[in-house]
Amino acid sequence: MALDFAQTTSQIDALAFQAKGSSDGRRSALARLLQIMNEATVDDVAARLPALNERPFMAAVPQEKLSARHDPPEPYTDYCVASVDGSHIDVDRHMAARCYLINLGSCVLTYGSQPGAHLGSGPQLYSEDEDLFLTSVTPSGNEEAPIQGTLLGIKRAVREVEGLAALASNLPTELPLLALLDGSLVLWSLSGRGHPPFVRDLMIRNGLLPALDQLRSLADGRPMAVAAYVSVPQSTEVVHTVRTLLCDKDGARCKQTCSMYRSGPEPCSMANGFLDRDLFGATLQPGQRSCLFATSSSISREHYGAHHVYYYYLNAGEELARVEIPQWVAQDSERLALSHTLVLDQCRRGAGYPAAIMEAHEQAVIDGSDRELFRVLVEDALGRQHLPVYTSEKNRSKRVPWV
């Protein structure tokens, strides 16, 4: 046994004891935050928003009163939902060939007078040089970035949107359609300095935006909404909006005493440690959604154009979820209502989690035995072509324990 659970258990007990001791303070702070949300007017928030660029944190931009709550519209009897989810096998330096695989699982569920279901998966192996690297040719020289790790995760997210657009394009137009993704529409990993600018441009301009354009074009001829479902969201954008209403200091002082995640001095410090879902979990009744917000993400704001990401929080019954939608859905009251009622219905049919996403995930998942078989198949194929098959001694030692 590698982990000493005797020592670990005592540390976990200490963590629980500390959490219990701070629970009274958290309840008091949460009550104050909720009071500010309820009392803040649209003008109060609007007056603070221009100064957000001076703050070290990112806050949500509400489109209505912070405390607004919306009951679910009337449910649909007949509708269709399409979902795509993905998984991947990353480039492995211990394997005999440099390659990666993306597997997209798909699900189409039709409800009503003519119910039906279609499930599928589509694995794609990438091994050519143009697949393994993103390349940009500039006057000052060529730039390249290997597609692996977080960059492969970004490519998979783009492929999921492309797959959803392809799936939706083949569906009949007489039924309302919810095109549903798992996770965020915002490619958060492209923010900051983790990747060079050409990577962001290629992934968004050449991949994500054309797929979203296709979905928007499909929506022109039918009742349709595009949405992304974020389970157990860790976002704090709305908390930071409330934080700005608490703050009595200017931006320069805020940068000196506070960080992206926490505030130093009171009264702002009462927002420390809270997530958006803490606020809405205390205010939304089952089925209700929050007011609509626009994300302040620079990736979305500066590069998504008409697909700039908006979102709301939804009490799905079993959990408090974040539902993200592109701008053209958010600014159309009928499509916004369609997203609300159909996402909620999917959660009810899926025992708390959207049924279509759950089924698409089952088609996409690659488990440990699949990964091992993939490695064996690659090595066998190379061997049949009389090519060298090797692995590192480190990898061999992990697979064959010697003690």
VENTAVEN-V45284 format. One line per field, one symbol per residue. phi: phi as a letter, one per 30 degrees, with the letter a starting at -180 (. if undefined). psi: psi as a letter, one per 40 degrees, with the letter a starting at -180 (. if undefined). burial: b if it has 16 or more other ideal C-beta (glycine too) atoms within 10 Angstrom, else e. Layout:
phi=???
psi=???
burial=???
This chain:
phi=.dcddddddddddddddddddcddddddddddddddedddcedededcdeddddcdbccdcdcadeddbbdddedcdcabbbbbbbbbcdebddcdbdabbccccbbbcccjdbdabbcabbdbcbbdedddbcbbcbedkdcbbddahddddddddddddddddddddccdcdcebccbccjddddedddicdbdeddedddddcbddeddddddddddcadabcbbccdhdcdbddedddeddddccdddddddcbbdcbcdddddddddiccedddddcbddejdcddcbcdceddddcbcidcedcabcbddjcacccccbdedddcceddddddddddddddddchjbedddedddddcdccddddddeddddddddddchcdcbbddddddddbecb
psi=hdhgdddddddddddddddddedddddddddddddddddhidddddddddedeeieihiigieahdehihiiihihdhiihhihiiiihihheeidihiihhhhiihhhhiadgiiihiiigihhheidedeihhhhideiihihhgibdddddddddddddddddddeeiieeiihhhhihaiehgdeeiafdiidddddddddecdddddddddddedeihiihihhhifieieddddddddddheiiddddddeiaddiiciiedeeeheiiddddddedhihdiiaihihiehddddeeebeehhiiihhgeddihihhiiideddehdddddddddddddddddffeihddddddddddhhadddddddddddddddddefihhiiidddddddgie.
burial=eeeeeeeeeeeeeeeeeeeeeeeeeeeebbeebbebbeebeeeebeebeeebeebbbbbbbbeeebbeebebeeebeebbbbbbbbbbbebbeebbeebbbbbbbbbbbbbeeeeeeeeebbbeebeeeeebebeeeeeeeeeeeebbeebbebbbbbbbbbbbbebbeebeeebbbbbbbbbbbbbebbeeeebeebbbebbbeebbbebbebbbebbeeebbbbbbbbbebebbbbbbbbbbbbbeeeeeebeeebeeeebeeeebbbbebbbbbbbbeebbeebbbbbbbbbbbebbeebbeebbbbbbbbbbeeebbbbbbbbbbbeeeebbbbbbbbbbbbbbbbeebbbbbbbbbebbebeeeeeeebbeebbeebeeeeeeeebeeeeeeeeeeee
